[in-house]
Amino acid sequence: MISKVIKRDGSSIPFNKNKIENAIILAMKNGSGIHMPQIAKAIAQEAEDNFSKMESVSISQIEGFVLID
C-alpha cells in the first residue's frame, strides 16, 4: 500500500485517498460545474489501486493518472 506522497517541494506526507477525491470534486466544480462525488470517489479508489504496490508516489504521478483516467 502507498505510504507516502512526495510533494512538489520534495517533502512527503502520508497518502490520503480523500485528498485526491476532494481535489477532483473541486476541479469538477471549478471546471464544468458538474458535481458528481461518486465519480470522484471511484477515480480516487482507482488511483489508490493503481499505485498500491509502490511505497511512495509523486503528486505529478497522481495528477497524470487522474487526467488520463
N, CA, C and O atoms as a GROMACS GRO file, in nm:
protein
  276
    1MET      N    1   0.084  -0.118   0.000
    1MET     CA    2   0.000   0.000   0.000
    1MET      C    3   0.088   0.125   0.000
    1MET      O    4   0.198   0.125   0.056
    2ILE      N    5   0.039   0.228  -0.062
    2ILE     CA    6   0.112   0.354  -0.069
    2ILE      C    7   0.121   0.411   0.072
    2ILE      O    8   0.020   0.424   0.142
    3SER      N    9   0.242   0.444   0.113
    3SER     CA   10   0.254   0.501   0.246
    3SER      C   11   0.274   0.652   0.244
    3SER      O   12   0.239   0.721   0.340
    4LYS      N   13   0.332   0.704   0.133
    4LYS     CA   14   0.353   0.849   0.133
    4LYS      C   15   0.344   0.908  -0.007
    4LYS      O   16   0.360   0.839  -0.108
    5VAL      N   17   0.319   1.038  -0.008
    5VAL     CA   18   0.312   1.116  -0.131
    5VAL      C   19   0.425   1.217  -0.126
    5VAL      O   20   0.444   1.286  -0.026
    6ILE      N   21   0.500   1.226  -0.234
    6ILE     CA   22   0.609   1.322  -0.243
    6ILE      C   23   0.553   1.449  -0.307
    6ILE      O   24   0.508   1.448  -0.422
    7LYS      N   25   0.557   1.558  -0.231
    7LYS     CA   26   0.504   1.685  -0.280
    7LYS      C   27   0.604   1.751  -0.375
    7LYS      O   28   0.718   1.706  -0.387
    8ARG      N   29   0.561   1.857  -0.442
    8ARG     CA   30   0.646   1.927  -0.538
    8ARG      C   31   0.774   1.983  -0.475
    8ARG      O   32   0.878   1.991  -0.540
    9ASP      N   33   0.765   2.023  -0.349
    9ASP     CA   34   0.882   2.080  -0.282
    9ASP      C   35   0.977   1.974  -0.227
    9ASP      O   36   1.078   2.006  -0.164
   10GLY      N   37   0.944   1.846  -0.251
   10GLY     CA   38   1.030   1.736  -0.208
   10GLY      C   39   0.993   1.677  -0.074
   10GLY      O   40   1.041   1.570  -0.037
   11SER      N   41   0.908   1.746   0.001
   11SER     CA   42   0.865   1.692   0.130
   11SER      C   43   0.765   1.579   0.106
   11SER      O   44   0.711   1.565  -0.004
   12SER      N   45   0.740   1.501   0.208
   12SER     CA   46   0.646   1.390   0.193
   12SER      C   47   0.538   1.400   0.300
   12SER      O   48   0.560   1.449   0.411
   13ILE      N   49   0.420   1.350   0.264
   13ILE     CA   50   0.307   1.345   0.354
   13ILE      C   51   0.244   1.206   0.342
   13ILE      O   52   0.262   1.139   0.241
   14PRO      N   53   0.172   1.163   0.444
   14PRO     CA   54   0.104   1.033   0.434
   14PRO      C   55   0.002   1.034   0.320
   14PRO      O   56  -0.064   1.136   0.296
   15PHE      N   57  -0.012   0.922   0.251
   15PHE     CA   58  -0.110   0.909   0.144
   15PHE      C   59  -0.250   0.920   0.203
   15PHE      O   60  -0.279   0.860   0.306
   16ASN      N   61  -0.335   0.998   0.138
   16ASN     CA   62  -0.472   1.016   0.183
   16ASN      C   63  -0.563   1.020   0.061
   16ASN      O   64  -0.569   1.120  -0.010
   17LYS      N   65  -0.632   0.911   0.037
   17LYS     CA   66  -0.722   0.900  -0.080
   17LYS      C   67  -0.828   1.009  -0.079
   17LYS      O   68  -0.870   1.053  -0.186
   18ASN      N   69  -0.872   1.052   0.038
   18ASN     CA   70  -0.975   1.155   0.047
   18ASN      C   71  -0.928   1.288  -0.012
   18ASN      O   72  -1.008   1.364  -0.066
   19LYS      N   73  -0.798   1.317  -0.002
   19LYS     CA   74  -0.745   1.440  -0.060
   19LYS      C   75  -0.756   1.436  -0.213
   19LYS      O   76  -0.786   1.538  -0.275
   20ILE      N   77  -0.733   1.321  -0.271
   20ILE     CA   78  -0.747   1.306  -0.416
   20ILE      C   79  -0.893   1.327  -0.455
   20ILE      O   80  -0.924   1.401  -0.548
   21GLU      N   81  -0.981   1.263  -0.383
   21GLU     CA   82  -1.125   1.274  -0.409
   21GLU      C   83  -1.171   1.420  -0.399
   21GLU      O   84  -1.243   1.468  -0.486
   22ASN      N   85  -1.129   1.490  -0.294
   22ASN     CA   86  -1.168   1.630  -0.276
   22ASN      C   87  -1.112   1.719  -0.386
   22ASN      O   88  -1.180   1.812  -0.431
   23ALA      N   89  -0.990   1.692  -0.430
   23ALA     CA   90  -0.930   1.771  -0.539
   23ALA      C   91  -1.007   1.750  -0.669
   23ALA      O   92  -1.027   1.845  -0.745
   24ILE      N   93  -1.050   1.629  -0.694
   24ILE     CA   94  -1.129   1.601  -0.815
   24ILE      C   95  -1.263   1.672  -0.809
   24ILE      O   96  -1.308   1.730  -0.908
   25ILE      N   97  -1.328   1.668  -0.694
   25ILE     CA   98  -1.456   1.736  -0.678
   25ILE      C   99  -1.440   1.886  -0.699
   25ILE      O  100  -1.522   1.948  -0.766
   26LEU      N  101  -1.336   1.944  -0.643
   26LEU     CA  102  -1.310   2.086  -0.660
   26LEU      C  103  -1.287   2.120  -0.807
   26LEU      O  104  -1.337   2.221  -0.857
   27ALA      N  105  -1.211   2.036  -0.876
   27ALA     CA  106  -1.185   2.059  -1.019
   27ALA      C  107  -1.316   2.049  -1.098
   27ALA      O  108  -1.337   2.125  -1.192
   28MET      N  109  -1.402   1.956  -1.061
   28MET     CA  110  -1.532   1.944  -1.128
   28MET      C  111  -1.614   2.072  -1.111
   28MET      O  112  -1.669   2.124  -1.208
   29LYS      N  113  -1.621   2.121  -0.989
   29LYS     CA  114  -1.699   2.241  -0.960
   29LYS      C  115  -1.645   2.362  -1.035
   29LYS      O  116  -1.721   2.441  -1.090
   30ASN      N  117  -1.512   2.376  -1.036
   30ASN     CA  118  -1.450   2.493  -1.099
   30ASN      C  119  -1.435   2.480  -1.249
   30ASN      O  120  -1.416   2.580  -1.319
   31GLY      N  121  -1.443   2.360  -1.301
   31GLY     CA  122  -1.430   2.338  -1.445
   31GLY      C  123  -1.566   2.340  -1.512
   31GLY      O  124  -1.614   2.443  -1.557
   32SER      N  125  -1.626   2.225  -1.517
   32SER     CA  126  -1.753   2.210  -1.588
   32SER      C  127  -1.874   2.251  -1.505
   32SER      O  128  -1.982   2.276  -1.559
   33GLY      N  129  -1.854   2.260  -1.375
   33GLY     CA  130  -1.967   2.291  -1.288
   33GLY      C  131  -2.046   2.167  -1.249
   33GLY      O  132  -2.138   2.174  -1.168
   34ILE      N  133  -2.010   2.054  -1.306
   34ILE     CA  134  -2.077   1.928  -1.274
   34ILE      C  135  -2.021   1.876  -1.142
   34ILE      O  136  -1.899   1.875  -1.121
   35HIS      N  137  -2.109   1.834  -1.054
   35HIS     CA  138  -2.068   1.785  -0.922
   35HIS      C  139  -2.113   1.639  -0.910
   35HIS      O  140  -2.230   1.611  -0.884
   36MET      N  141  -2.018   1.548  -0.928
   36MET     CA  142  -2.050   1.405  -0.921
   36MET      C  143  -1.952   1.336  -0.826
   36MET      O  144  -1.854   1.275  -0.870
   37PRO      N  145  -1.979   1.345  -0.694
   37PRO     CA  146  -1.886   1.289  -0.597
   37PRO      C  147  -1.862   1.138  -0.611
   37PRO      O  148  -1.755   1.090  -0.577
   38GLN      N  149  -1.961   1.065  -0.661
   38GLN     CA  150  -1.942   0.920  -0.677
   38GLN      C  151  -1.834   0.890  -0.781
   38GLN      O  152  -1.761   0.792  -0.768
   39ILE      N  153  -1.823   0.973  -0.884
   39ILE     CA  154  -1.718   0.955  -0.985
   39ILE      C  155  -1.583   0.991  -0.926
   39ILE      O  156  -1.485   0.921  -0.949
   40ALA      N  157  -1.577   1.100  -0.849
   40ALA     CA  158  -1.453   1.140  -0.784
   40ALA      C  159  -1.404   1.030  -0.689
   40ALA      O  160  -1.285   1.000  -0.684
   41LYS      N  161  -1.496   0.971  -0.616
   41LYS     CA  162  -1.461   0.863  -0.524
   41LYS      C  163  -1.407   0.742  -0.599
   41LYS      O  164  -1.310   0.680  -0.556
   42ALA      N  165  -1.469   0.708  -0.711
   42ALA     CA  166  -1.425   0.593  -0.791
   42ALA      C  167  -1.286   0.617  -0.849
   42ALA      O  168  -1.202   0.527  -0.850
   43ILE      N  169  -1.261   0.738  -0.899
   43ILE     CA  170  -1.129   0.770  -0.955
   43ILE      C  171  -1.023   0.767  -0.846
   43ILE      O  172  -0.914   0.715  -0.868
   44ALA      N  173  -1.054   0.822  -0.729
   44ALA     CA  174  -0.958   0.819  -0.618
   44ALA      C  175  -0.925   0.675  -0.578
   44ALA      O  176  -0.810   0.643  -0.548
   45GLN      N  177  -1.026   0.588  -0.578
   45GLN     CA  178  -1.003   0.447  -0.546
   45GLN      C  179  -0.916   0.381  -0.653
   45GLN      O  180  -0.826   0.303  -0.621
   46GLU      N  181  -0.943   0.412  -0.779
   46GLU     CA  182  -0.861   0.357  -0.888
   46GLU      C  183  -0.717   0.403  -0.876
   46GLU      O  184  -0.624   0.326  -0.901
   47ALA      N  185  -0.697   0.528  -0.837
   47ALA     CA  186  -0.562   0.580  -0.819
   47ALA      C  187  -0.491   0.503  -0.708
   47ALA      O  188  -0.376   0.463  -0.723
   48GLU      N  189  -0.560   0.483  -0.597
   48GLU     CA  190  -0.501   0.408  -0.486
   48GLU      C  191  -0.467   0.266  -0.531
   48GLU      O  192  -0.359   0.215  -0.499
   49ASP      N  193  -0.557   0.201  -0.603
   49ASP     CA  194  -0.533   0.065  -0.652
   49ASP      C  195  -0.416   0.062  -0.749
   49ASP      O  196  -0.332  -0.028  -0.744
   50ASN      N  197  -0.411   0.161  -0.839
   50ASN     CA  198  -0.306   0.166  -0.940
   50ASN      C  199  -0.166   0.179  -0.879
   50ASN      O  200  -0.071   0.118  -0.928
   51PHE      N  201  -0.155   0.256  -0.773
   51PHE     CA  202  -0.025   0.281  -0.710
   51PHE      C  203  -0.002   0.194  -0.586
   51PHE      O  204   0.095   0.217  -0.513
   52SER      N  205  -0.086   0.097  -0.562
   52SER     CA  206  -0.083   0.020  -0.437
   52SER      C  207   0.047  -0.055  -0.412
   52SER      O  208   0.082  -0.081  -0.297
   53LYS      N  209   0.119  -0.090  -0.516
   53LYS     CA  210   0.242  -0.167  -0.497
   53LYS      C  211   0.364  -0.077  -0.475
   53LYS      O  212   0.476  -0.125  -0.455
   54MET      N  213   0.341   0.053  -0.481
   54MET     CA  214   0.450   0.148  -0.464
   54MET      C  215   0.455   0.197  -0.320
   54MET      O  216   0.352   0.215  -0.256
   55GLU      N  217   0.575   0.219  -0.270
   55GLU     CA  218   0.591   0.272  -0.135
   55GLU      C  219   0.559   0.421  -0.130
   55GLU      O  220   0.504   0.471  -0.032
   56SER      N  221   0.595   0.491  -0.238
   56SER     CA  222   0.566   0.634  -0.246
   56SER      C  223   0.527   0.670  -0.389
   56SER      O  224   0.559   0.598  -0.484
   57VAL      N  225   0.458   0.781  -0.402
   57VAL     CA  226   0.412   0.829  -0.532
   57VAL      C  227   0.421   0.981  -0.530
   57VAL      O  228   0.400   1.044  -0.426
   58SER      N  229   0.451   1.041  -0.644
   58SER     CA  230   0.461   1.186  -0.650
   58SER      C  231   0.327   1.247  -0.688
   58SER      O  232   0.240   1.182  -0.746
   59ILE      N  233   0.313   1.374  -0.655
   59ILE     CA  234   0.193   1.448  -0.693
   59ILE      C  235   0.176   1.443  -0.845
   59ILE      O  236   0.064   1.427  -0.895
   60SER      N  237   0.285   1.457  -0.918
   60SER     CA  238   0.279   1.454  -1.065
   60SER      C  239   0.226   1.320  -1.117
   60SER      O  240   0.148   1.318  -1.212
   61GLN      N  241   0.267   1.211  -1.055
   61GLN     CA  242   0.217   1.080  -1.095
   61GLN      C  243   0.068   1.068  -1.072
   61GLN      O  244  -0.005   1.014  -1.155
   62ILE      N  245   0.022   1.118  -0.958
   62ILE     CA  246  -0.120   1.113  -0.928
   62ILE      C  247  -0.198   1.198  -1.028
   62ILE      O  248  -0.300   1.154  -1.082
   63GLU      N  249  -0.150   1.320  -1.054
   63GLU     CA  250  -0.218   1.407  -1.149
   63GLU      C  251  -0.223   1.344  -1.288
   63GLU      O  252  -0.326   1.349  -1.355
   64GLY      N  253  -0.113   1.284  -1.331
   64GLY     CA  254  -0.110   1.218  -1.460
   64GLY      C  255  -0.210   1.106  -1.469
   64GLY      O  256  -0.277   1.090  -1.572
   65PHE      N  257  -0.221   1.029  -1.364
   65PHE     CA  258  -0.318   0.919  -1.362
   65PHE      C  259  -0.460   0.972  -1.370
   65PHE      O  260  -0.542   0.920  -1.447
   66VAL      N  261  -0.491   1.073  -1.291
   66VAL     CA  262  -0.626   1.128  -1.286
   66VAL      C  263  -0.664   1.189  -1.421
   66VAL      O  264  -0.778   1.172  -1.466
   67LEU      N  265  -0.572   1.260  -1.485
   67LEU     CA  266  -0.600   1.324  -1.613
   67LEU      C  267  -0.624   1.222  -1.723
   67LEU      O  268  -0.708   1.243  -1.810
   68ILE      N  269  -0.552   1.112  -1.721
   68ILE     CA  270  -0.565   1.009  -1.823
   68ILE      C  271  -0.688   0.924  -1.798
   68ILE      O  272  -0.757   0.884  -1.892
   69ASP      N  273  -0.715   0.896  -1.673
   69ASP     CA  274  -0.827   0.810  -1.636
   69ASP      C  275  -0.955   0.879  -1.674
   69ASP      O  276  -1.063   0.824  -1.652
   0.00000   0.00000   0.00000
